[in-house]
Amino acid sequence: QVQLVESGGGLVQAGGSLRLSCAASGRTSNTAAMGWFRQAPGKERDFVAVISWSGGYTYYADSVKGRFTISRDNAKNTVYLQMNSLKPEDTAVYYCAAAPGGSTWFHGAKTAFHSWGQGTQVTVSS
């Protein structure tokens, strides 16, 4: 089992930036990719971005492309989500997730991710 702990959420004005972090621990040896998802009140949890464990592959939801950047620090087993030009519609709880090898994580399918963090709130005021 992989344990994931997110941090870095908060309140920011529209147009501002935040960086989320996700520290992974436990049995990470079979982890193929790490992803970020978000869930606004009353809505389903949606894919935001994914990065391969090696860091060589990234993929983004259209709604965040060009504004958000996913990256990872292998030495720290940590994944980051740099969020720029934030909009009120980015307000949500952001979750980090891990996908094991052999799963179809390439385009962010939720079912491919088996371990989830507790989430961190991001609120963007207008």
N, C-alpha and C positions, 0 to 999 in steps of 0.2 A: 504494500500500500504506500502511496505517495502522500505526504502531508504538504499542504500549500497554505501559506500565510500571506495575505495581501496587506499593503499599507500604502499611504500616500493620498488617500481621498480627502475631500474637503469642499469648502465653498469658494467659488471663484466667479468673477464677473464675466459676462460674455466677452469673447475676444482674448481671454486670458489663457494661461497654460497650467497644467498639472502633470506630474509624473507619478505613475503608479508602479509599485514594486511587488513582486511575487517571489517569495523564497520557498524553494522546494527542498524537502528532506525525506528521509526514509528510503524506500526501494526505488530509486530513480534509474537503475541500470537498464530497465526495459522501457523507459520513456522515449517516445519518438518525436513528440512535439508538445509545445505549450501554447495555450490559447487564452485570449481574453474574450469574455462575453459580458453582456450587460442586460439588466432587467429594470425597466421603468415600472412605476406603480400601475397595476391593472393590465400589464402587457406580458407577453412571453419573453423568455430569455433569448436574446439575439446574439449572433456571432459578431465579433468586432475585428479580431486579428489573430493570426496564428504564425508561429515560427518553429522551424524544425529544431531538434535538440542541438544539432551542429551549428545552427544559425544561418545556414546557407539558403534557406527557403523561407519566404514570407508571403502572406496573402492577407488582403484586407477586405472588409465590407465596403461597398461603394460609398456608403454614407460617411465614412471616415477617411477614405483614401485621400492622400495629400495633406491631411491635417494630423493624423496619428502615426506614430512610428513604434513598431515593436522591435525589441532588441533583447539580447541575453548576455550574461556574464557567466561563462562556464566555470570559472574558478570559484564563483560564489553561488552557483546553482540558482541564480536569480534571473527572472525575466522582468523586463520593464515595458511600460506603455507610456510613451511621451505623447501628451495630448495638447495640441496647439489650436489656436483659433476656436476655442470652445464656444458652443452654442447652447441655448437653453434646452434644446431637444437632446443634448448629450446627457442630461440629468438622469441618473440611474444608479443602481447598485452594480458595481463592476466586480466580476468574478474571474479568478484565474482557474485554469483547468489543465490537466495533463492527459495526453493520449498515449496509450501503449503502442509498441510496435505491432504491425499487422492491421491496425485500424485505419479507416478511411478518413483521415483528419485533414487532408490537403486543402479542402475548401471550407473547413470549419464546421462540419456536421457535428451537432451536439452529441449524438449517440456514440461518436468515436472517442469521447473524452470520459474517462472513468473516475478521475479524482478531481475534486473541486475544493476551492477555498471557501472561506466564510463570507467573503464579499466586503467591499469597501464603498461607502457612499460618495458619489460625486454629484454636487449640486452646482448648476450654472445659473446665475441670476441675470436677468435682462436689464 
